[in-house]
Amino acid sequence: MRFLTKKTQLSLATALILASTLSADTASDILELKKEIAELREQTKILTNETSNLQTGFNYTTVDTEASYSGLGAAASKVYYSKSPLSIGGYGEMYYSHTNSDKGNSSKVDVSRFVPYIGYKFSDNIILNAEIEFEHGGVKNNNGTSEGGEVIVEFLYLDFLLNKNANIRVGNMLMPMGLINERHEPTLFTTVQRPLTEKYLIPSTWHEGGVMLYGEITEDFKYKVAGVTSLDSSIDDDKNWLRDARGSSFTNNNPGLGVVARIDYVGMTGLLVGASAYVDSDINIFDVHADYSVGAFRGYGTYVLANRSDALDLAGPLSQKKANGGYLNLSYDLFSFISTEDKLPIFLQYESVNPADELTDGSSLNAIETTTFGINYFPHPQVVLKADYAMQSQGSVDSDIFSLSMGFIF
């Protein structure tokens, strides 16, 4: 270095400093560029997924098991919360049962229901919702004569969303009565079979054509009121005089007019309590219902009264004039004691139902009384495995029914 002039030494030192600074700046820039590239890749991935979702309608319509629009089940509510115009969902259930009765023993395996929901948003305010049900494995061909199950449009309607206080529903719709008829997905009730009260008295799944107005009275009170096709009051059957009276979605020639209305209080966390009524010129049905959940506990139940004014005009000498029934179901999640997202509720249900509580001569048939206990296992919020044991009696006839089932929503 002693041979270099001071000027040369100063130049070399300046060059070394500049090179060191440039090297540091380059390394910093490279790290920054790598970070920006990683962020751009992530944004590109998200944008690609969103574009795909908008084209196909998938992923945006996964089920939110806590969501319910206007009292519908979670899967039936998907279209209302979907970011895509098209929504596809549904539910299914299959069961095995063995009955030991005073009248003999029997067993059954049944693919009881597979139900796709299809929804479409024409706009944010005009929404189509539809349910197609395949019951008991569908309908088989018996040398050209169909038999077996049933394929039916369970509901098909347009919603015109105006505001939170008043919306209009037009088409074939679920009757807003009881707890099961609108919320009949298998993850929403604990027993393998739906309660008899909501089979014979509120003939689930019950749907009629008509026009409905629904919304909020206040934040705590919700209402529905509709004019619908009426029940057929000419049916004469001890158990099924209401069930077989449904117009459903089949061609309904010369239908009468019925009115259905419902009001619910939802102002307390975990509580729904309310009442509903159906009235036409011949048949009246009234119910009160409640569903309360707190922590690992849930209790729900419905009580129903029904009567028919024109029973004396029917051909049968002992036609059904009045019916009543109700059930109470209590459950507790055993997995609440451990750290897991799975659920294991055990339950007890008592039910008494009499579809022919009063006949036209003033007499009554025996009520069906059933005590059921069992367990559900939810390995996923959308999947349930059930087992229950029902002890049933009607007059002098006793039956014990053991059942297993699997159910799901999607």
Secondary structure, 3 states (H helix, E strand, C coil): CCCCCHHHHHHHHHHHHHHHHHHHHHHHHHHHHHHHHHHHHHHHHHHHHHHHHHHHCCCCCCCCCCCCCCCCCCCCCHHHHCCCCEEEEEEEEEEEEEEEECCEEEEEEEEEEEEEEEEEECCCCEEEEEEEEEEEEEEEEECCEEEEEEEEEEEEEEEECCCCCCEEEEEEEECCCCCCCCCCCHHHCCCCCCCCHHHHHCCCCCEEEEEEEEEECCCCEEEEEEEEECCCCCCCCCCCCCHHHCCCCCCCCCCCEEEEEEEEECCCCCEEEEEEEEECCCEEEEEEEEEEEECCEEEEEEEEEEEECCHHHCCCCCCEEEEEEEEEEEEEEHHHHCCCCCECEEEEEEEEEEEEEEECCCCCCCCEEEEEEEEEEEEECCEEEEEEEEEEEECCEEEEEEEEEEEEEC
